[in-house]
Amino acid sequence: MRAEGGEKKQVTEYFYGYKAHMSLNTAAELITSVVVTAGNVPDGRVCARLLDKDVGQELPVRIVSGDRAYNDSHNRFLLWSRG
C-alpha cells in the first residue's frame, strides 16, 4: 500500500477467532469429522488430523479435496504415501 506521499506503507492484518475444518461424506451429505483451530493456524496443517479422524472411525476415504490452502507438498506427500 502506498501513502499519499508515494512512500510504501506496511499494512498488518489480524484475524481474531476460530476456524472449523470439516470432512464430509458427499453421498450421505453428512459431516464426518471436525477440527477447530485458532484463526491464525494455517489450513493445510489440519489435513492429516481430519484424515486420521475419518480413518479412526473406519470411514472409507476415497476422494480428498480442499481449497488452495490445503495444497502444499506436505499434504500431497501425505496423500501419496497413504495411497
N, CA, C and O of each residue as an XYZ file, in Angstrom:
332
protein
N       0.844     -1.162      0.000
C       0.000      0.000      0.000
C       0.890      1.226      0.000
O       1.967      1.218      0.596
N       0.451      2.262     -0.656
C       1.237      3.497     -0.708
C       0.488      4.630     -0.020
O      -0.719      4.792     -0.198
N       1.213      5.403      0.761
C       0.650      6.582      1.410
C       0.523      7.693      0.380
O       0.989      7.543     -0.749
N      -0.100      8.806      0.750
C      -0.308      9.905     -0.194
C       0.985     10.428     -0.773
O       1.004     10.827     -1.937
N       2.060     10.447     -0.020
C       3.339     10.948     -0.492
C       4.062      9.995     -1.425
O       5.114     10.351     -1.957
N       3.543      8.809     -1.640
C       4.143      7.835     -2.538
C       5.016      6.800     -1.847
O       5.398      5.808     -2.467
N       5.342      7.010     -0.569
C       6.178      6.033      0.124
C       5.349      4.802      0.468
O       4.136      4.877      0.665
N       6.045      3.661      0.533
C       5.365      2.407      0.858
C       4.972      2.396      2.324
O       5.696      2.884      3.192
N       3.805      1.826      2.570
C       3.295      1.729      3.923
C       2.932      0.280      4.175
O       2.184     -0.314      3.398
N       3.446     -0.297      5.243
C       3.149     -1.685      5.570
C       1.812     -1.768      6.291
O       1.535     -1.007      7.218
N       0.987     -2.716      5.838
C      -0.320     -2.923      6.454
C      -0.327     -4.302      7.092
O      -0.009     -5.295      6.436
N      -0.685     -4.368      8.355
C      -0.763     -5.632      9.068
C      -2.234     -5.963      9.287
O      -3.004     -5.143      9.787
N      -2.607     -7.184      8.902
C      -3.980     -7.618      9.116
C      -4.004     -8.675     10.212
O      -3.121     -9.530     10.283
N      -5.006     -8.611     11.050
C      -5.155     -9.563     12.137
C      -6.463    -10.326     11.960
O      -7.449     -9.796     11.448
N      -6.445    -11.572     12.393
C      -7.654    -12.385     12.355
C      -7.887    -12.898     13.759
O      -7.059    -13.624     14.309
N      -8.996    -12.527     14.330
C      -9.347    -12.987     15.668
C     -10.462    -14.005     15.553
O     -11.392    -13.825     14.767
N     -10.377    -15.052     16.314
C     -11.447    -16.026     16.307
C     -10.953    -17.422     16.021
O      -9.788    -17.753     16.241
N     -11.864    -18.230     15.527
C     -11.600    -19.641     15.301
C     -12.060    -20.053     13.911
O     -12.866    -19.372     13.277
N     -11.531    -21.180     13.451
C     -11.956    -21.753     12.177
C     -12.353    -23.204     12.420
O     -11.732    -23.905     13.219
N     -13.381    -23.639     11.729
C     -13.811    -25.029     11.799
C     -13.442    -25.692     10.475
O     -13.866    -25.240      9.412
N     -12.657    -26.755     10.540
C     -12.259    -27.540      9.371
C     -13.078    -28.820      9.412
O     -13.159    -29.476     10.450
N     -13.678    -29.174      8.295
C     -14.583    -30.326      8.295
C     -14.297    -31.264      7.141
O     -13.867    -30.845      6.066
N     -14.545    -32.547      7.386
C     -14.591    -33.520      6.303
C     -16.019    -34.032      6.251
O     -16.731    -34.036      7.255
N     -16.425    -34.462      5.068
C     -17.799    -34.898      4.933
C     -17.934    -36.026      3.938
O     -17.080    -36.247      3.079
N     -19.032    -36.726      4.085
C     -19.397    -37.787      3.152
C     -20.389    -37.166      2.191
O     -21.514    -36.849      2.578
N     -19.985    -36.988      0.941
C     -20.845    -36.295     -0.010
C     -22.073    -37.103     -0.389
O     -23.129    -36.531     -0.660
N     -21.953    -38.430     -0.414
C     -23.110    -39.251     -0.783
C     -24.217    -39.126      0.263
O     -25.392    -39.010     -0.084
N     -23.842    -39.150      1.534
C     -24.821    -39.056      2.617
C     -25.091    -37.608      3.032
O     -26.029    -37.333      3.780
N     -24.262    -36.690      2.542
C     -24.345    -35.272      2.897
C     -24.250    -35.061      4.408
O     -25.000    -34.279      4.992
N     -23.304    -35.782      5.028
C     -23.085    -35.695      6.469
C     -21.656    -35.271      6.777
O     -20.718    -35.693      6.102
N     -21.496    -34.441      7.790
C     -20.166    -34.086      8.276
C     -19.645    -35.277      9.070
O     -20.333    -35.785      9.955
N     -18.423    -35.727      8.754
C     -17.865    -36.901      9.423
C     -16.824    -36.553     10.478
O     -16.668    -37.294     11.448
N     -16.109    -35.443     10.312
C     -15.091    -35.035     11.288
C     -14.992    -33.524     11.321
O     -15.219    -32.852     10.315
N     -14.650    -32.996     12.489
C     -14.474    -31.557     12.664
C     -13.221    -31.319     13.491
O     -12.999    -31.989     14.500
N     -12.400    -30.361     13.063
C     -11.247    -29.911     13.835
C     -11.369    -28.399     13.940
O     -11.486    -27.714     12.924
N     -11.345    -27.872     15.161
C     -11.429    -26.432     15.383
C     -10.038    -25.924     15.718
O      -9.343    -26.496     16.558
N      -9.634    -24.843     15.053
C      -8.313    -24.255     15.295
C      -8.469    -22.759     15.564
O      -9.509    -22.162     15.287
N      -7.412    -22.179     16.107
C      -7.368    -20.727     16.235
C      -7.351    -20.118     14.828
O      -6.926    -20.766     13.872
N      -7.799    -18.915     14.713
C      -7.881    -18.271     13.414
C      -6.555    -18.080     12.711
O      -6.527    -17.938     11.488
N      -5.450    -18.072     13.448
C      -4.146    -17.843     12.831
C      -3.430    -19.124     12.417
O      -2.297    -19.052     11.940
N      -4.040    -20.282     12.580
C      -3.418    -21.548     12.187
C      -3.642    -21.771     10.698
O      -4.780    -21.699     10.233
N      -2.569    -22.044      9.931
C      -2.744    -22.301      8.503
C      -3.628    -23.532      8.249
O      -3.494    -24.549      8.929
N      -4.521    -23.430      7.277
C      -5.471    -24.507      6.992
C      -4.794    -25.827      6.663
O      -5.257    -26.881      7.098
N      -3.718    -25.790      5.910
C      -3.061    -27.004      5.450
C      -2.569    -27.915      6.556
O      -2.414    -29.118      6.341
N      -2.323    -27.375      7.718
C      -1.807    -28.189      8.836
C      -2.864    -29.122      9.424
O      -2.537    -29.956     10.268
N      -4.107    -29.002      9.004
C      -5.199    -29.757      9.606
C      -5.559    -31.000      8.798
O      -6.285    -31.863      9.292
N      -5.075    -31.105      7.594
C      -5.443    -32.199      6.695
C      -5.212    -33.575      7.325
O      -6.112    -34.416      7.310
N      -4.053    -33.808      7.862
C      -3.729    -35.120      8.439
C      -4.657    -35.452      9.605
O      -5.072    -36.601      9.752
N      -4.986    -34.467     10.429
C      -5.873    -34.719     11.570
C      -7.275    -35.108     11.108
O      -7.902    -35.991     11.693
N      -7.765    -34.450     10.057
C      -9.084    -34.813      9.532
C      -9.076    -36.227      8.967
O      -9.993    -37.010      9.216
N      -8.026    -36.550      8.199
C      -7.932    -37.905      7.644
C      -7.844    -38.949      8.747
O      -8.515    -39.979      8.680
N      -7.029    -38.696      9.756
C      -6.883    -39.642     10.865
C      -8.200    -39.856     11.603
O      -8.504    -40.974     12.018
N      -8.984    -38.790     11.768
C     -10.277    -38.932     12.450
C     -11.222    -39.812     11.633
O     -11.909    -40.670     12.189
N     -11.258    -39.601     10.314
C     -12.138    -40.423      9.469
C     -11.683    -41.873      9.439
O     -12.510    -42.780      9.533
N     -10.394    -42.102      9.311
C      -9.863    -43.472      9.290
C     -10.096    -44.138     10.643
O     -10.401    -45.329     10.704
N      -9.954    -43.378     11.726
C     -10.202    -43.907     13.069
C     -11.645    -44.342     13.282
O     -11.925    -45.192     14.127
N     -12.553    -43.761     12.521
C     -13.970    -44.153     12.582
C     -14.288    -45.240     11.561
O     -15.445    -45.614     11.373
N     -13.251    -45.737     10.912
C     -13.371    -46.769      9.880
C     -14.247    -46.319      8.717
O     -14.994    -47.108      8.138
N     -14.139    -45.032      8.389
C     -14.863    -44.495      7.246
C     -14.004    -44.632      5.988
O     -12.791    -44.432      6.056
N     -14.594    -44.963      4.861
C     -13.811    -45.051      3.632
C     -13.429    -43.655      3.150
O     -14.276    -42.766      3.062
N     -12.159    -43.469      2.841
C     -11.682    -42.188      2.306
C     -11.162    -42.465      0.907
O     -10.069    -43.007      0.741
N     -11.938    -42.095     -0.091
C     -11.569    -42.372     -1.480
C     -11.145    -41.119     -2.223
O     -10.227    -41.159     -3.043
N     -11.803    -40.014     -1.942
C     -11.521    -38.749     -2.626
C     -11.259    -37.688     -1.566
O     -12.004    -37.563     -0.594
N     -10.197    -36.933     -1.769
C      -9.867    -35.836     -0.860
C      -9.799    -34.566     -1.692
O      -9.101    -34.514     -2.704
N     -10.520    -33.553     -1.265
C     -10.449    -32.263     -1.953
C     -10.455    -31.155     -0.914
O     -10.939    -31.337      0.203
N      -9.925    -30.036     -1.284
C      -9.878    -28.886     -0.392
C      -9.536    -27.657     -1.193
O      -9.223    -27.744     -2.380
N      -9.594    -26.516     -0.549
C      -9.238    -25.306     -1.273
C      -7.716    -25.165     -1.334
O      -6.981    -26.021     -0.842
N      -7.269    -24.102     -1.929
C      -5.838    -23.904     -2.189
C      -4.977    -23.919     -0.915
O      -3.793    -24.253     -0.968
N      -5.563    -23.565      0.199
C      -4.802    -23.528      1.452
C      -4.312    -24.914      1.879
O      -3.350    -25.019      2.640
N      -4.962    -25.973      1.399
C      -4.560    -27.338      1.733
C      -3.553    -27.903      0.723
O      -3.021    -28.994      0.930
N      -3.295    -27.186     -0.343
C      -2.440    -27.672     -1.425
C      -0.977    -27.317     -1.147
O      -0.483    -26.286     -1.602
N      -0.301    -28.175     -0.405
C       1.132    -27.982     -0.178
C       1.844    -29.330     -0.309
O       1.199    -30.376     -0.377
N       3.153    -29.296     -0.344
C       3.923    -30.520     -0.580
C       3.741    -31.527      0.551
O       3.742    -32.733      0.306
N       3.587    -31.053      1.774
C       3.397    -31.972      2.905
C       2.103    -32.772      2.721
O       2.104    -33.994      2.873
N       1.013    -32.098      2.399
C      -0.263    -32.791      2.225
C      -0.264    -33.679      0.989
O      -0.837    -34.768      1.017
N       0.363    -33.240     -0.089
C       0.454    -34.111     -1.282
C       1.236    -35.369     -0.965
O       0.839    -36.455     -1.388
N       2.338    -35.258     -0.232
C       3.100    -36.444      0.163
C       2.284    -37.327      1.087
O       2.299    -38.549      0.943
N       1.578    -36.736      2.024
C       0.722    -37.491      2.943
C      -0.293    -38.336      2.166
O      -0.458    -39.526      2.438
N      -0.960    -37.720      1.212
C      -1.970    -38.447      0.419
C      -1.312    -39.509     -0.457
O      -1.840    -40.612     -0.597
N      -0.172    -39.185     -1.044
C       0.537    -40.158     -1.885
C       0.968    -41.360     -1.061
O       0.833    -42.500     -1.507
N       1.492    -41.112      0.154
C       2.008    -42.212      0.989
C       0.890    -43.106      1.510
O       1.121    -44.279      1.801
N      -0.307    -42.568      1.629
C      -1.442    -43.372      2.101
C      -2.199    -44.061      0.962
O      -3.131    -44.831      1.192
N      -1.784    -43.771     -0.246
C      -2.395    -44.430     -1.402
C      -3.636    -43.745     -1.818
O      -4.282    -44.166     -2.778
